[in-house]
Amino acid sequence: MYRLLQSFGNGGNMSIEQASSKETKGKGTRVEMEAEEVVYVDDRASQRGDSLDGPTAINLLGDLIGKSTVNTFKAMHSKSKMDNVAIFVDYDNVYWSLTQNHSHHPNHLEPEKNLFDQLWNRYGKDKVRTFRAYADFEKIKTDLTSLQKKRVQLRHVYSNGKDVDQRKNSSDIELCIDAIEHTYKDPNTTCYVIVTADSDMIPVISRLVYKGIRVELYYTSDSAPKHVDITTYPHYSEDLLKLLNVDVKTYEVEGLIDKALLIINSWHAQFKETELYLGSKYLKKQFTMSFGLPTKQASELLERLEIQNLITTGTKYLSNGEAKKSIILSQAGKVRITPLLTAVQTP
């Protein structure tokens, strides 16, 4: 709100005072207004070497009101966009990305590293209308009771039951369907928060934006698709590695090759006369436990052994006549560790 003041004792020059809409009513009919900005037209005029008449001052007043109205509208509009928030978490995607690449559990014991605690703190319990997590919870190692205590609605989505490298589930599809359906069930929701690194989410993000709804995305940068920048689609995006204070480490797997070969050699020496056979899943777990590697780096180490032809696939015959594939050292692998074995055996 503005008040136009005219100083008759100063040649009729005028001043414009901006007052806030906050009013304090006093006695009788007098209203005192809290001034926020005062613009003296006669001062501006004197700076230019002339004076402003009434109409000119009125035009200036109109410009000031226009700018203030736009700024006020933007602030109010931005605030209203965050009043009703819906959060959708592709927990399958986030869980495997963080645990495989960084050995970081999304439902971490420390609140500042916990996905759900961080989102609640950021958006506020009074503003969030729904908070859903989608995953095959039979495959994910997480405390379901803990998630429920955090007021997270769990949506179990069946996967194909295979290991991480070959698994496929419908968490992203279920999430997309629910998000679009939610726009009709609760049209008052003004902000949708999507937590994923899956490029399959781009269509639903675009659809929500077209509807005039604010969309915010949380993703893992090292798992995000390389062929498209998913951060260009929402209004706001942030890397989960930053949000969850993930300790990002660098692993040099090349220096672990000799030790990995010794593990394989030792395993065969121990279980040669048994019915056991060495598979890649078990071997990667051994690398993870022995070297403290995340799953992704353990897989990379195994891949290095294959690329350098240090290991190969052999056949182990069981007592029932069944043949099983088993990872064994290649001739090159045996030659490489021979000096190491000799050094160990030498007193």
LUMDRENTOR-866217 format. One record per residue (C-alpha): x, y, z. Coordinates in steps of 0.05 Angstrom, whole numbers, padded with zeros to 5 digits, always signed. Layout:
XYZ...
//
This chain:
+00000+00000+00000+00026+00070-00017+00011+00139+00009+00022+00200-00034+00046+00260+00007+00050+00332-00019+00095+00384+00013+00061+00451+00003+00117+00486+00037+00167+00461-00014+00139+00483-00080+00085+00431-00082+00134+00374-00091+00109+00305-00074+00134+00243-00037+00110+00171-00041+00108+00127+00021+00101+00052+00016+00066+00020+00075+00055-00052+00091-00015-00082+00095-00003-00095+00169-00047-00045+00206-00051-00028+00279-00117+00002+00298-00115+00056+00351-00168+00096+00386-00226+00121+00346-00218+00117+00270-00144+00130+00266-00103+00077+00232-00027+00075+00240+00011+00039+00185+00079+00007+00189+00122+00042+00136+00168-00001+00095+00194+00046+00043+00192+00121+00031+00209+00151-00036+00216+00226-00039+00198+00250-00108+00226+00319-00096+00294+00288-00079+00294+00249-00145+00273+00312-00181+00329+00352-00150+00379+00300-00172+00358+00312-00244+00356+00387-00236+00280+00394-00244+00217+00382-00204+00160+00333-00214+00089+00356-00220+00029+00318-00195+00016+00274-00257+00089+00253-00261+00090+00234-00189+00026+00193-00200+00060+00155-00257+00120+00140-00212+00072+00116-00159+00041+00069-00210+00109+00040-00229+00126+00027-00156+00060-00006-00142+00068-00051-00203+00137-00075-00181+00114-00086-00110+00053-00125-00132+00095-00171-00176+00145-00185-00121+00091-00197-00070+00054-00244-00117+00117-00283-00131+00132-00291-00057+00061-00313-00041+00058-00360-00101+00124-00393-00081+00101-00402-00010+00034-00432-00031+00069-00483-00076+00099-00516-00014+00035-00518+00028+00013-00587+00005+00069-00636-00011+00066-00708-00036+00130-00750-00032+00141-00811-00076+00204-00853-00065+00228-00906-00114+00260-00942-00056+00283-01000-00099+00324-00953-00142+00351-00911-00084+00367-00970-00039+00408-01009-00089+00443-00947-00115+00466-00924-00047+00483-00992-00018+00518-01019-00080+00558-00956-00096+00572-00927-00027+00552-00979+00026+00503-00927+00051+00435-00950+00077+00379-00900+00061+00346-00915+00128+00411-00897+00164+00414-00896+00240+00441-00825+00240+00384-00775+00224+00428-00729+00182+00444-00789+00137+00373-00818+00137+00332-00806+00074+00265-00804+00109+00287-00760+00167+00319-00711+00119+00256-00706+00076+00211-00697+00137+00256-00642+00163+00259-00607+00096+00185-00606+00080+00153-00607+00149+00104-00655+00179+00048-00604+00174+00058-00596+00098+00067-00668+00074+00000-00700+00055+00028-00768+00032+00096-00802+00038+00102-00867-00001+00160-00915-00013+00158-00968-00069+00202-01031-00068+00205-01106-00066+00212-01107+00009+00226-01182+00010+00292-01168-00024+00312-01104+00013+00345-01108+00080+00309-01054+00119+00270-01047+00183+00197-01041+00161+00173-01023+00231+00223-00966+00232+00196-00939+00166+00124-00944+00190+00143-00906+00253+00169-00851+00208+00099-00847+00177+00121-00876+00111+00068-00913+00070+00100-00977+00043+00081-01004-00025+00107-01074-00037+00121-01087-00111+00142-01156-00134+00208-01164-00172+00231-01222-00215+00269-01251-00156+00338-01250-00191+00400-01220-00162+00416-01146-00166+00451-01149-00234+00392-01181-00269+00332-01161-00227+00274-01121-00255+00214-01096-00217+00155-01050-00227+00167-01000-00172+00177-00943-00221+00113-00961-00259+00072-00965-00195+00100-00899-00172+00083-00864-00237+00012-00890-00237+00000-00870-00165+00030-00801-00176-00016-00785-00235-00076-00816-00199-00061-00773-00139-00069-00709-00180-00142-00728-00189-00155-00755-00120-00122-00695-00085-00120-00635-00133-00098-00591-00075-00029-00621-00075+00017-00566-00100+00086-00599-00098+00107-00669-00117+00174-00695-00091+00203-00753-00132+00262-00792-00105+00296-00835-00158+00353-00837-00209+00311-00873-00261+00301-00840-00329+00234-00875-00333+00208-00820-00287+00217-00766-00339+00147-00774-00370+00111-00768-00303+00154-00709-00283+00138-00674-00348+00063-00689-00341+00061-00659-00271+00098-00597-00294+00049-00589-00352-00007-00590-00301+00024-00529-00267+00048-00570-00207+00116-00558-00176+00162-00619-00180+00226-00630-00140+00274-00687-00155+00324-00723-00111+00372-00770-00147+00440-00804-00142+00488-00773-00191+00531-00835-00202+00469-00877-00219+00433-00826-00262+00426-00842-00336+00483-00816-00380+00441-00807-00443+00395-00754-00413+00401-00702-00359+00341-00715-00314+00355-00653-00273+00329-00608-00329+00258-00632-00323+00237-00614-00251+00235-00545-00220+00288-00565-00169+00337-00623-00163+00389-00645-00112+00439-00701-00108+00423-00751-00052+00497-00758-00038+00495-00686-00015+00428-00689+00021+00447-00751+00060+00519-00730+00074+00545-00793+00041+00619-00806+00051+00641-00815-00021+00704-00857-00025+00750-00874-00083+00769-00947-00091+00829-00971-00132+00811-01042-00150+00872-01053-00195+00915-01058-00133+00871-01114-00106+00879-01162-00164+00934-01205-00134+00897-01212-00068+00833-01230-00105+00870-01286-00142+00897-01312-00077+00826-01315-00049+00804-01357-00108+00864-01403-00103+00854-01412-00028+00780-01428-00037+00794-01484-00086+00849-01512-00041+00799-01515+00016+00737-01541-00020+00768-01583-00076+00742-01649-00050+00672-01623-00033+00607-01614-00071+00616-01538-00071+00630-01497-00133+00651-01424-00137+00600-01375-00167+00606-01301-00181+00554-01280-00129+00592-01315-00073+00659-01289-00098+00635-01217-00100+00611-01224-00028+00681-01249-00009+00712-01188-00042+00664-01142-00005+00680-01173+00062+00755-01181+00051+00769-01112+00021+00712-01070+00048+00686-01056-00022+00616-01034-00041+00580-01084-00086+00593-01042-00148+00668-01042-00138+00668-01116-00121+00634-01129-00188+00686-01085-00222+00743-01125-00191+00713-01190-00216+00705-01159-00285+00778-01138-00285+00799-01210-00271+00757-01233-00330+00782-01179-00378+00855-01194-00362+00842-01269-00372+00865-01285-00301+00803-01327-00287+00759-01372-00329+00698-01417-00321+00711-01490-00306+00665-01549-00295+00657-01585-00229+00622-01653-00230+00581-01670-00168+00571-01740-00140+00503-01745-00172+00534-01733-00241+00509-01662-00246+00557-01612-00277+00564-01543-00247+00601-01482-00273+00655-01458-00225+00703-01399-00228+00776-01422-00230+00844-01390-00242+00867-01389-00314+00938-01408-00332+00956-01334-00333+00926-01326-00264+00965-01385-00235+01030-01357-00265+01016-01289-00235+01008-01313-00163+01065-01365-00165+01117-01316-00138+01069-01296-00083+01057-01368-00062+01132-01382-00064+01146-01322-00020+01095-01346+00031+01124-01417+00033+01196-01394+00039+01217-01391+00112
//
